[in-house]
């Protein structure tokens, strides 16, 4: 009976996880980089490049040096659109904000730096495991440890304060702005959109947009969140969101096995490095930071689509973090950890500790 009740209560998040995993496999098959059908951190980093916040370069198919990692990714826009549309239809579009916005902006930067030291957000971490990348299992261990540290502070009274009701027009600013910028990216010469290089291979934008709209709509309804699954399991013994996490993994494993892309090991994995310490600590930063924020990067996009301006501010922080990661030589590559990656990771851990301590609010 318990098993039946669990499935009945959580079938939507399980279905959403399976579809997200399937979408990741499909988009990789259509042109997105290997083991990166959906990576919120990587795609926000590409948007930072499209906005001119970083200028990483690479060689195109003709051997010419061009801007790389610069693309206003339709997957990000589609997730926001899907969430916004579903929230409006379901009467769940209830804008709010004002909960320590600058601290959230800073946390967005910190989370992005940690993700790009590891080379992926929590969603890509699962996708990488589903492709056989054992480095991502090391990252998962760090991710869990980071969340556990964040939970300790949550239980100790950590809070970023109350959010306040805002107007519908205020909540629509972020979704409308992202759609407008995406449209501009399709007009040649307006934003910095690079030619195709190994780091910026992409599925056709129409396919990416449509699939992401579906993912955004389902994630809005199911509340799918990589961080929330572990947090809820520890705090409330509720394993529903973890079932969505498992659904992503199963779909990616099966899809890669069917397509012949399942290759277990540490070496020669797509856009990944083998430095275990910084894979672990990079994702520890992500887990801790996202626990303080109340959700993973995917969840922040969904909330921003619902009109949560605090999450919109967080997403902008992540975009800025993506620009800083490459400008300051923090982001890793398939060749290994960048020159300033280790120092930046340690600084991020210190920042997280300070934010965690100073925002503990004693009950009156």
C-alpha positions in Angstrom: 0.0 0.0 0.0 2.8 2.4 0.9 4.4 1.8 -2.5 1.2 2.5 -4.3 0.7 5.7 -2.4 4.2 6.9 -3.1 3.7 6.4 -6.8 0.3 8.0 -6.8 1.7 11.1 -5.0 4.9 11.4 -7.0 4.0 10.1 -10.5 4.3 13.6 -12.0 7.8 14.3 -10.8 8.9 10.8 -11.8 7.4 11.4 -15.3 9.1 14.8 -15.4 12.4 13.3 -14.5 12.1 10.7 -17.3 11.2 13.3 -19.9 14.0 15.6 -18.8 16.5 12.8 -19.2 15.0 11.8 -22.6 15.2 15.5 -23.7 18.9 15.6 -22.7 19.7 12.5 -24.8 17.7 13.8 -27.8 19.3 17.3 -27.7 22.8 15.8 -27.5 21.9 13.5 -30.5 20.7 16.6 -32.4 23.9 18.6 -31.8 24.3 19.7 -28.2 27.7 18.7 -26.7 28.1 15.2 -25.4 26.7 14.5 -21.9 25.3 18.1 -22.0 21.8 17.9 -23.5 20.7 20.1 -20.6 23.2 22.0 -18.5 21.8 25.2 -16.9 25.2 26.4 -15.8 26.8 25.9 -19.2 23.9 27.5 -21.1 23.9 30.5 -18.8 27.6 30.8 -19.3 26.9 30.8 -23.1 24.3 33.6 -22.6 27.0 35.6 -20.7 29.1 35.3 -23.8 26.3 36.4 -26.1 25.8 39.5 -23.9 29.6 40.3 -24.1 30.4 39.4 -20.5 33.1 37.0 -21.6 35.0 36.5 -24.8 36.3 33.0 -24.9 37.6 32.1 -28.3 38.1 28.9 -30.4 38.5 27.6 -33.9 35.6 27.0 -36.2 35.3 24.2 -38.8 37.4 26.3 -41.2 40.2 26.7 -38.6 39.5 30.4 -38.1 39.6 31.9 -34.6 36.1 33.1 -33.5 34.2 33.8 -30.3 33.2 30.6 -28.7 30.9 29.8 -25.7 28.6 32.7 -26.9 25.0 31.7 -27.7 21.7 33.0 -26.3 20.6 29.4 -25.6 17.0 28.6 -26.5 16.9 25.9 -23.8 17.1 28.6 -21.1 14.4 30.7 -22.7 12.2 27.7 -23.3 12.3 26.6 -19.7 11.4 30.1 -18.5 8.6 30.3 -21.1 7.2 26.9 -20.2 7.2 27.7 -16.5 5.6 31.1 -17.0 2.8 29.8 -19.3 2.0 26.9 -17.0 2.0 29.2 -13.9 -0.4 31.6 -15.7 -2.7 28.8 -16.8 -2.7 27.1 -13.4 -3.2 30.5 -11.6 0.1 30.0 -9.8 1.7 33.1 -11.2 2.1 35.0 -8.0 5.0 37.5 -8.1 7.0 38.1 -5.0 10.5 39.3 -4.0 12.6 41.4 -1.7 14.2 38.6 0.2 17.9 39.7 0.4 18.2 40.3 -3.3 21.9 41.3 -3.4 22.9 38.3 -1.2 21.0 36.1 -3.7 22.8 37.8 -6.6 26.1 37.0 -4.9 25.1 33.4 -4.2 24.2 33.1 -7.9 27.7 34.1 -8.8 29.2 31.7 -6.2 27.1 28.8 -7.4 28.1 29.4 -11.0 31.8 29.5 -10.2 31.6 26.2 -8.4 29.6 24.6 -11.2 32.2 25.7 -13.8 35.1 24.4 -11.8 33.3 21.0 -11.9 32.0 21.6 -15.4 28.2 21.3 -14.9 25.2 22.1 -12.9 23.4 19.4 -10.7 21.3 18.4 -13.7 24.4 17.9 -15.9 26.0 16.0 -13.1 23.2 13.4 -13.3 23.4 13.5 -17.1 27.2 12.9 -17.0 26.7 9.9 -14.6 24.1 8.6 -17.1 26.7 8.7 -19.8 29.2 6.7 -17.7 31.3 9.6 -16.5 32.7 8.5 -13.1 34.1 11.9 -12.4 30.5 13.0 -11.9 30.0 10.5 -9.1 32.9 12.3 -7.3 31.0 15.5 -7.9 27.8 13.9 -6.6 29.6 13.1 -3.3 30.7 16.8 -3.0 27.2 17.9 -3.9 25.6 15.9 -1.1 28.2 17.1 1.4 27.5 20.7 0.4 23.8 20.2 0.8 24.3 18.6 4.3 26.3 21.6 5.4 23.6 23.9 4.1 21.0 21.8 6.0 22.9 22.3 9.2 22.6 26.0 8.9 18.9 25.8 7.9 18.3 23.8 11.1 20.3 26.4 13.0 18.0 29.3 11.9 19.5 30.4 8.5 17.1 32.6 6.6 17.4 35.2 3.8 14.2 36.9 5.1 10.7 37.3 3.9 9.6 37.9 0.3 6.8 40.3 -0.4 3.9 40.3 -2.8 4.6 42.2 -6.0 2.6 43.2 -9.1 2.0 40.9 -12.0 3.8 43.4 -14.3 6.9 43.2 -12.1 6.9 39.4 -12.2 6.6 39.4 -16.0 9.6 41.7 -16.6 12.2 38.8 -16.4 10.4 36.4 -18.7 9.6 39.1 -21.3 13.2 40.4 -21.2 14.7 37.0 -21.8 12.3 36.3 -24.7 13.2 39.8 -26.2 16.9 39.1 -25.9 16.5 35.7 -27.5 14.7 37.3 -30.4 17.5 39.8 -30.8 20.0 36.9 -30.8 18.4 35.6 -33.9 19.0 38.9 -35.7 22.5 38.9 -37.0 25.0 41.4 -35.5 22.9 42.4 -32.5 24.3 40.1 -29.8 27.6 38.2 -29.7 26.5 34.8 -31.2 29.5 32.7 -32.2 30.0 30.4 -35.1 30.0 26.6 -34.5 33.1 25.5 -32.6 33.7 22.3 -30.5 32.6 24.2 -27.3 29.5 25.7 -28.7 27.9 22.9 -30.8 24.2 23.1 -30.6 21.0 21.5 -31.6 18.7 23.4 -33.9 17.3 26.3 -32.0 13.6 25.4 -32.8 14.1 21.9 -31.4 15.9 23.3 -28.3 13.2 25.9 -27.7 10.2 23.5 -28.1 11.7 20.7 -25.9 12.6 23.2 -23.2 9.1 24.7 -23.1 7.8 21.3 -22.4 10.4 20.7 -19.8 9.7 24.0 -18.2 6.0 23.4 -18.0 6.4 20.0 -16.5 9.1 21.1 -14.0 6.8 23.9 -12.9 4.0 21.5 -12.1 6.1 18.8 -10.5 8.5 21.1 -8.6 11.5 19.1 -9.8 14.7 20.1 -8.1 18.0 18.4 -7.7 18.8 20.1 -4.4 15.3 19.8 -3.0 15.3 16.1 -3.4 18.2 15.5 -1.1 17.2 18.3 1.3 13.6 16.9 1.7 14.9 13.4 2.2 17.1 14.5 5.0 14.8 17.0 6.7 11.4 15.5 6.2 12.0 11.9 5.1 10.2 12.7 1.9 11.7 11.0 -1.2 9.4 12.3 -4.0 11.8 14.7 -5.5 14.5 12.1 -5.4 12.3 9.9 -7.6 12.5 12.7 -10.2 16.3 12.7 -9.8 16.3 9.0 -10.4 14.0 9.4 -13.4 16.5 11.6 -15.1 19.3 9.1 -14.5 17.3 6.1 -15.8 16.2 7.9 -19.0 19.8 9.1 -19.7 21.3 5.6 -19.0 18.8 3.9 -21.3 19.0 6.5 -24.0 22.8 6.4 -24.1 22.8 2.6 -24.0 20.5 2.5 -27.1 22.6 5.1 -29.0 25.9 3.4 -28.0 27.1 6.5 -26.1 27.4 4.8 -22.7 31.1 4.7 -21.8 32.1 4.1 -18.2 35.3 5.5 -16.9 37.2 8.6 -15.7 39.3 9.4 -18.8 38.2 10.9 -22.2 34.7 11.9 -21.1 33.0 14.7 -23.0 33.9 18.2 -21.6 35.1 16.8 -18.2 38.3 16.7 -16.2 39.7 14.1 -13.9 40.8 16.2 -10.9 38.8 14.5 -8.1 39.5 17.1 -5.4 38.1 20.0 -7.4 35.3 18.0 -8.9 34.3 17.3 -5.3 34.8 20.8 -3.9 33.3 22.5 -6.9 30.0 20.6 -6.5 30.2 21.1 -2.7 30.0 24.9 -3.4 27.0 24.3 -5.7 25.2 22.1 -3.1 25.8 24.5 -0.2 24.9 27.6 -2.2 21.8 26.1 -3.7 20.6 24.9 -0.3 20.8 28.4 1.0 19.0 29.7 -2.1 16.2 27.1 -1.8 16.7 25.4 -5.1 19.1 24.3 -7.9 19.7 26.4 -11.0 16.9 24.6 -12.8 14.5 25.4 -10.0 15.7 29.1 -9.9 14.7 29.3 -13.6 11.3 27.8 -12.9 10.7 30.1 -10.0 11.7 33.1 -12.1 9.2 32.1 -14.7 6.5 32.0 -12.0 7.2 35.7 -11.2 9.7 35.2 -8.3 12.0 38.3 -8.7 14.4 37.0 -6.1 15.1 34.0 -8.4 15.4 36.3 -11.4 18.1 38.2 -9.5 19.8 34.9 -8.7 19.7 33.9 -12.4 21.3 37.2 -13.3 24.0 36.5 -10.7 24.6 33.2 -12.4 25.0 34.9 -15.8 27.5 37.3 -14.3 29.3 34.4 -12.6 29.6 32.7 -16.0 31.2 35.8 -17.4 33.6 36.1 -14.5 34.5 32.4 -14.6 36.1 32.7 -18.0 37.4 36.3 -17.8 39.2 35.4 -14.6 40.4 32.0 -15.7 38.3 30.1 -13.1 36.3 27.8 -15.4 37.8 24.4 -16.0 38.0 22.6 -19.4 38.5 19.1 -20.6 42.2 19.6 -20.2 41.9 20.2 -16.4 41.3 22.8 -13.7 42.0 26.4 -14.7 44.8 28.4 -13.1 42.6 30.3 -10.7 40.0 27.6 -10.2 41.3 26.2 -6.9 41.7 29.6 -5.3 38.3 30.7 -6.4 36.7 27.5 -5.0 38.2 28.1 -1.6 37.1 31.8 -1.7 33.6 30.7 -2.6 33.5 28.3 0.4 34.6 31.1 2.7 31.9 33.4 1.3 29.3 30.7 1.8 30.4 30.3 5.4 30.2 34.0 6.1 26.7 34.3 4.4 25.5 31.2 6.4 26.7 32.6 9.7 25.5 36.2 9.4 22.1 35.2 8.2 21.2 33.0 11.2 18.1 34.5 12.8 17.4 33.7 16.4 13.8 32.9 17.2 12.1 35.6 19.4 
